[in-house]
Amino acid sequence: MVIALLQAPLWIGKGGWLRVWDVARQLQEQKEINLALEMRNAGLDAEARDLKQGYEAIEERARFELGMVKQDEVFVQIPDRPRAAAAAAVPVSTIP
């Protein structure tokens, strides 16, 4: 009984093993979150450097996000055909 009373703070006290285990679990979760955020930040940093240094990234964004074209440039857009329509368009006589 005395041994149980002496060991109770070791297991469930303020600095006990259960608290140590819980803090270790929280630390591991935070490390995983930090790793994901570091990867995201690296991507954003690369994109920011690219936008500061080159006009190609700015031009690409203007074309795809804003639909802009250069002066004296002709923009042609060809819509995709659905698969059923594409299959129906193939003449039967060309199939061996």
KEDO-299421 format. One record per residue (C-alpha): residue in one letter; x, y, z. Coordinates in steps of 0.05 Angstrom, whole numbers, plus 5000, padded with zeros to 4 digits. Example, Ala and Ser with C-alpha at 12.3 -4.5 7.8 and 13.67 -1.06 7.14 Angstrom:
<recs>
A524649105156
S527349795143
</recs>
This chain:
<recs>
M500050005000
V505750475017
I509050324951
A502650494913
L502151164950
L509451324934
Q508651144860
A501951504849
P505252184836
L510151844788
W504451594745
I498952114751
G502252724782
K504053384749
G510553114720
G508352384716
W509051884660
L502052014633
R503552754626
V510252614593
W506952134544
D501552654528
V506653214517
A510852754472
R504552604430
Q502953354424
L510153494404
Q509852974349
E503353264322
Q506353964322
K512553724285
E508153434230
I504154084225
N510654484222
L513454044167
A507154144124
L507554894135
E514954914118
M513554564052
R507955054037
N512355644054
A517955394009
G513055353951
L510556053965
D517756313971
A519656013904
E513456313871
A514956993901
R522156973877
D519956773808
L514957343804
K520257843827
Q525657613779
G522257403714
Y516757653669
E515056953646
A511456773711
I507557433709
E505757313636
E503556603651
R499056823707
A496057383665
R494556893609
F491556333650
E488156713707
L486057343672
G485457103600
M490057643573
V493457613505
K499158013475
Q498058583427
D497158333355
E496257623380
V490457173360
F487456723413
V484156083389
Q480555613437
I478554923415
P473554593462
D474253863481
R469153383452
P465852893500
R468252173493
A461651923465
A461652463411
A468952323394
A467551573387
A461451703343
A465652153298
V470251583277
P467851283211
V466250543215
S469850393149
T476550593178
I476350073233
P480049433210
</recs>
